[in-house]
Amino acid sequence: MEYALELNNVTKKYSDFTLDHINLRLPKGSILGFVGENGAGKSTTIKLILDTIKRDEGSITVLGEDNLKISAKTKERIGVVFDDCCFPEVLNLKNVDQVMKGIYKQWDSSIFYQYAKKFKLPETKSIKDYSRGMRMKLSIACALSHHVKLLILDEATSGLDPIVRDEILDVFLEFIQDETNSILISSHIISDLEKICDYICLIHDGHILISEPKDNLLETYGILKCSESDFTHITKEAVIGYRKNQFGIEALVKKQLINKIIAMNKQYVVDPATIEDIMLFYIKGKR
């Protein structure tokens, strides 16, 4: 399998936080959702990938090259979108096109204006008059207009209404129709990631807890609902985390390990688990 992005035992130490020997793989032609609570290490990881901060240990390969020695040509193949538009607010669409022409040799004005039309971005308005959704659409249009192969998004859809988010997610799905294109997307909106991602990577307190195909996760885990007394009969190896409520116990379980118990005792209920369920029980569930 070819990878657009590989991190091997990457470590970054601060006085109050350590990104601790993390490993991450993004196969070409796929979307990887990078999830975790605030301060878990998502943005630190992305900064390390982009070499805006230096790693202490490990290696990072981006589109087949060491990210510390990456060529100018390969840099042009990477599109990056953060959670806010970085262009001066006095610029309009035409100004942005002119600026980007001077930055990227591979800049394609025709693609840029196609996205601008698709996103209904006004040509004459200054960016200061754009809504938040329009600013993010502009950033995404720019990121996709220099023939990129890897798109890196850090909270790019946060704060946007569902209609705008859905429109943007469709663009991402179109982008990876080319099997040489790939996306790494960090987001707190887990439902969006569940719609589009092929892989999910969960980071907590600087450690990778899960990095698996999304469909595997959804098939592996379920939400068990039962009484406290019935819960004592569940093998502990099957339980990832649990919480008590007024009705009894809810627990994230590995379905394969409790199927025999369920078959013998019909009062156990196991519902499908969402990616958000899996994240919350891994991080906040009792063990």
Backbone torsions as a table, in degrees:
resi	resn	phi	psi	omega
1	MET	NA	134.8	177.1
2	GLU	-91.2	142.9	-177.5
3	TYR	-117.4	136.8	173.5
4	ALA	-78.2	-25.4	-174.3
5	LEU	-150.1	132.2	176.5
6	GLU	-137.7	128.5	172.7
7	LEU	-119.0	126.1	-178.6
8	ASN	-122.0	113.5	176.6
9	ASN	50.6	43.7	-176.9
10	VAL	-79.5	130.7	-178.2
11	THR	-131.4	138.2	172.5
12	LYS	-138.9	121.8	-176.2
13	LYS	-108.7	130.7	170.0
14	TYR	-118.1	174.0	-179.4
15	SER	-65.4	-31.6	-175.8
16	ASP	-119.4	7.9	-177.1
17	PHE	-160.2	142.0	175.9
18	THR	-131.5	124.2	167.8
19	LEU	-83.7	111.9	-159.5
20	ASP	-108.6	97.3	172.5
21	HIS	48.0	56.1	-177.5
22	ILE	-86.0	148.1	177.3
23	ASN	-125.6	133.3	-175.7
24	LEU	-149.3	138.4	178.3
25	ARG	-131.3	132.2	173.5
26	LEU	-118.6	102.3	178.8
27	PRO	-64.6	144.8	177.1
28	LYS	-60.6	144.7	178.0
29	GLY	80.2	15.8	-176.4
30	SER	-135.4	170.2	177.3
31	ILE	-117.1	127.0	176.8
32	LEU	-110.7	123.8	176.4
33	GLY	-91.6	124.9	-176.3
34	PHE	-106.4	110.6	-171.3
35	VAL	-123.7	158.8	178.8
36	GLY	158.9	162.0	-178.7
37	GLU	-72.2	169.8	176.1
38	ASN	-56.7	134.8	178.4
39	GLY	83.4	5.6	-177.8
40	ALA	-75.1	-24.8	179.8
41	GLY	124.4	8.2	-177.8
42	LYS	-64.1	-53.5	-177.5
43	SER	-66.2	-35.7	176.3
44	THR	-60.5	-43.3	179.3
45	THR	-61.8	-44.6	-179.5
46	ILE	-64.9	-39.6	177.0
47	LYS	-63.4	-37.0	176.8
48	LEU	-65.8	-42.2	178.2
49	ILE	-59.5	-42.5	-177.6
50	LEU	-82.5	-2.0	179.2
51	ASP	60.8	33.6	172.8
52	THR	-89.5	-15.4	165.5
53	ILE	-132.1	156.0	-174.7
54	LYS	-96.2	136.7	176.4
55	ARG	-77.0	155.6	176.6
56	ASP	-92.4	-33.3	178.8
57	GLU	-146.3	165.9	173.0
58	GLY	91.0	-175.8	-179.5
59	SER	-136.7	149.7	178.5
60	ILE	-132.7	125.6	177.9
61	THR	-115.6	126.3	-179.9
62	VAL	-120.7	119.9	-178.1
63	LEU	49.4	41.6	175.0
64	GLY	85.7	0.5	-178.4
65	GLU	-122.1	146.7	172.7
66	ASP	-60.2	127.8	-173.0
67	ASN	-68.4	-13.4	176.0
68	LEU	-83.4	-15.3	-177.2
69	LYS	-125.1	23.5	-171.6
70	ILE	-67.1	138.7	-176.5
71	SER	-76.6	157.9	178.1
72	ALA	-60.1	-37.3	-179.6
73	LYS	-63.5	-42.4	179.8
74	THR	-70.8	-35.8	177.1
75	LYS	-57.5	-35.8	179.3
76	GLU	-68.1	-18.0	-178.9
77	ARG	-87.4	4.1	-179.3
78	ILE	-112.8	124.3	175.3
79	GLY	-107.4	135.6	-175.7
80	VAL	-128.6	134.7	176.3
81	VAL	-133.4	123.3	176.0
82	PHE	-98.3	-171.5	-172.2
83	ASP	-83.8	7.8	175.8
84	ASP	-150.0	154.6	178.6
85	CYS	-74.3	131.7	-173.6
86	CYS	-101.9	5.5	-178.6
87	PHE	-84.0	147.4	173.6
88	PRO	-56.1	137.7	-171.8
89	GLU	-70.6	-14.5	-179.3
90	VAL	-78.5	-14.4	-176.9
91	LEU	-76.1	153.4	169.4
92	ASN	-115.2	-175.0	-174.7
93	LEU	-58.6	-45.0	-178.9
94	LYS	-64.6	-40.2	177.7
95	ASN	-61.4	-43.5	179.9
96	VAL	-61.0	-43.0	177.8
97	ASP	-58.7	-44.4	-179.8
98	GLN	-64.7	-41.6	178.9
99	VAL	-63.1	-46.6	-176.2
100	MET	-67.9	-30.0	174.6
101	LYS	-59.3	-34.9	-178.9
102	GLY	-80.6	-11.3	-177.6
103	ILE	-99.6	-44.3	-174.2
104	TYR	-110.3	125.7	175.4
105	LYS	-66.2	-29.7	-178.3
106	GLN	-92.0	9.0	-178.2
107	TRP	-59.9	133.4	-177.1
108	ASP	-122.7	102.6	-177.1
109	SER	-62.0	-33.7	-178.2
110	SER	-65.5	-40.3	177.1
111	ILE	-66.7	-41.8	-179.6
112	PHE	-58.7	-46.0	-178.5
113	TYR	-73.9	-25.2	173.2
114	GLN	-64.0	-45.1	177.6
115	TYR	-67.0	-38.8	179.1
116	ALA	-60.6	-40.5	178.3
117	LYS	-68.7	-43.5	179.9
118	LYS	-60.4	-39.7	-178.5
119	PHE	-87.2	-1.6	179.9
120	LYS	57.3	46.7	178.1
121	LEU	-86.3	127.3	-178.3
122	PRO	-71.4	137.1	-175.5
123	GLU	-75.1	-34.2	-171.4
124	THR	-97.2	-18.3	179.5
125	LYS	-67.0	142.9	171.6
126	SER	-76.4	153.4	-178.8
127	ILE	-59.3	-29.8	-180.0
128	LYS	-61.6	-20.9	179.3
129	ASP	-96.9	2.2	177.5
130	TYR	-77.9	147.5	169.4
131	SER	-73.9	169.0	177.7
132	ARG	-59.6	-41.6	179.1
133	GLY	-61.3	-41.6	179.3
134	MET	-66.5	-36.6	178.5
135	ARG	-63.9	-43.0	179.7
136	MET	-68.2	-36.9	175.9
137	LYS	-62.6	-39.8	177.0
138	LEU	-61.9	-45.6	-180.0
139	SER	-60.9	-41.8	-179.8
140	ILE	-68.7	-40.6	176.8
141	ALA	-58.4	-42.9	179.4
142	CYS	-65.4	-43.0	-178.2
143	ALA	-63.0	-28.1	-176.2
144	LEU	-96.7	1.1	-170.7
145	SER	-103.6	15.4	173.0
146	HIS	-128.6	41.1	172.6
147	HIS	54.3	52.8	-177.3
148	VAL	-78.0	155.3	175.1
149	LYS	-112.8	-21.1	179.4
150	LEU	-131.1	125.6	178.3
151	LEU	-112.1	125.4	-179.7
152	ILE	-116.5	122.0	-173.6
153	LEU	-125.8	121.6	-179.8
154	ASP	-112.4	99.1	-179.8
155	GLU	57.4	37.1	-175.4
156	ALA	-70.0	-19.9	-178.8
157	THR	-107.1	5.7	-178.3
158	SER	-68.9	140.7	177.8
159	GLY	78.1	6.2	-180.0
160	LEU	-99.3	150.7	179.9
161	ASP	-73.5	160.0	-175.0
162	PRO	-57.7	-33.9	-179.1
163	ILE	-66.4	-46.7	179.5
164	VAL	-64.9	-43.3	180.0
165	ARG	-60.3	-42.9	-178.7
166	ASP	-63.3	-39.5	178.1
167	GLU	-62.5	-42.2	-179.4
168	ILE	-69.5	-40.0	178.6
169	LEU	-61.4	-37.3	176.9
170	ASP	-61.2	-38.2	178.2
171	VAL	-64.7	-40.3	178.7
172	PHE	-63.9	-40.8	179.2
173	LEU	-66.1	-36.8	175.2
174	GLU	-63.2	-41.5	-177.3
175	PHE	-59.3	-41.4	-177.1
176	ILE	-87.8	7.7	169.5
177	GLN	-62.0	-28.4	169.4
178	ASP	-79.7	115.3	-172.3
179	GLU	-72.0	-1.0	174.1
180	THR	-94.5	-4.3	179.6
181	ASN	-96.5	151.0	-177.5
182	SER	-146.2	156.3	-179.1
183	ILE	-135.6	133.4	165.6
184	LEU	-110.4	120.4	-177.4
185	ILE	-127.9	122.9	173.7
186	SER	-98.9	131.6	-178.5
187	SER	-159.3	149.8	171.3
188	HIS	-90.8	-8.0	-178.8
189	ILE	-92.2	86.2	-170.6
190	ILE	-64.4	-32.4	-179.6
191	SER	-61.9	-34.1	176.7
192	ASP	-64.6	-43.8	-178.4
193	LEU	-65.9	-36.4	179.6
194	GLU	-64.4	-29.2	179.2
195	LYS	-71.0	-39.1	-166.5
196	ILE	-116.2	-18.0	-169.1
197	CYS	-83.3	146.8	172.2
198	ASP	-93.4	-30.6	-177.9
199	TYR	-132.0	151.1	176.2
200	ILE	-126.9	131.9	174.7
201	CYS	-121.8	121.8	-179.6
202	LEU	-106.2	122.8	178.2
203	ILE	-115.2	139.6	179.7
204	HIS	-144.3	124.9	176.8
205	ASP	51.4	41.2	175.9
206	GLY	80.3	6.9	179.7
207	HIS	-121.9	141.3	173.5
208	ILE	-81.2	120.0	178.8
209	LEU	-92.8	-37.0	-178.7
210	ILE	-142.0	140.5	168.1
211	SER	-150.9	96.4	-171.8
212	GLU	-147.5	162.5	170.2
213	PRO	-57.8	138.7	-178.2
214	LYS	-57.4	-44.4	-177.3
215	ASP	-63.0	-34.7	176.7
216	ASN	-62.1	-43.2	179.9
217	LEU	-61.7	-46.3	-177.6
218	LEU	-66.4	-30.3	177.8
219	GLU	-79.4	-31.3	-173.5
220	THR	-78.2	-39.2	-170.3
221	TYR	-107.7	152.1	173.4
222	GLY	-144.9	168.1	177.4
223	ILE	-103.9	111.3	178.2
224	LEU	-85.7	132.9	175.7
225	LYS	-122.4	124.0	-178.4
226	CYS	-161.2	176.1	176.5
227	SER	-78.1	165.3	179.1
228	GLU	-63.4	-39.0	-179.6
229	SER	-67.2	-41.8	178.2
230	ASP	-65.1	-31.5	-178.1
231	PHE	-63.6	-28.0	-179.5
232	THR	-66.1	-18.5	-179.8
233	HIS	-89.3	-4.8	-179.1
234	ILE	-83.8	129.3	178.5
235	THR	-59.6	131.4	-174.5
236	LYS	-65.5	-26.8	179.0
237	GLU	-63.5	-21.7	-178.1
238	ALA	-86.0	-14.6	-171.9
239	VAL	-98.9	122.6	176.3
240	ILE	-85.8	-42.4	179.2
241	GLY	-169.3	157.6	-179.8
242	TYR	-145.7	165.4	174.2
243	ARG	-146.7	149.0	178.7
244	LYS	-94.1	145.8	171.6
245	ASN	-140.8	-175.7	-174.7
246	GLN	-66.1	-16.9	-178.6
247	PHE	-98.1	-10.1	-178.5
248	GLY	139.3	-124.7	-174.9
249	ILE	-122.7	138.2	165.7
250	GLU	-117.5	133.2	-177.5
251	ALA	-141.5	143.4	170.8
252	LEU	-85.5	121.4	-175.1
253	VAL	-128.5	156.8	170.8
254	LYS	-85.1	113.6	-170.6
255	LYS	-59.2	-38.8	-175.9
256	GLN	-62.5	-31.1	-176.4
257	LEU	-80.9	-13.7	-179.8
258	ILE	-119.3	7.0	-178.3
259	ASN	-59.7	-38.1	-179.2
260	LYS	-66.0	-40.5	179.5
261	ILE	-64.0	-42.3	179.9
262	ILE	-64.2	-40.6	-179.7
263	ALA	-63.0	-33.1	-178.8
264	MET	-84.3	-23.5	-175.8
265	ASN	-133.8	99.3	-173.1
266	LYS	-70.3	-9.3	-177.8
267	GLN	-77.9	-12.2	174.3
268	TYR	-75.9	138.5	177.8
269	VAL	-120.2	127.7	176.3
270	VAL	-122.5	112.8	178.9
271	ASP	-94.6	158.4	174.8
272	PRO	-60.6	144.5	176.8
273	ALA	-100.2	138.7	172.4
274	THR	-88.4	169.0	175.7
275	ILE	-61.7	-36.9	178.3
276	GLU	-65.1	-40.6	175.1
277	ASP	-57.2	-48.5	-177.6
278	ILE	-59.8	-44.8	178.8
279	MET	-61.0	-48.9	-175.6
280	LEU	-65.2	-42.0	-179.3
281	PHE	-71.0	-35.2	176.7
282	TYR	-63.0	-39.5	-173.6
283	ILE	-90.3	-41.1	-171.2
284	LYS	-110.8	-14.4	-176.6
285	GLY	-69.7	145.9	174.6
286	LYS	-72.3	153.9	180.0
287	ARG	-125.2	NA	NA
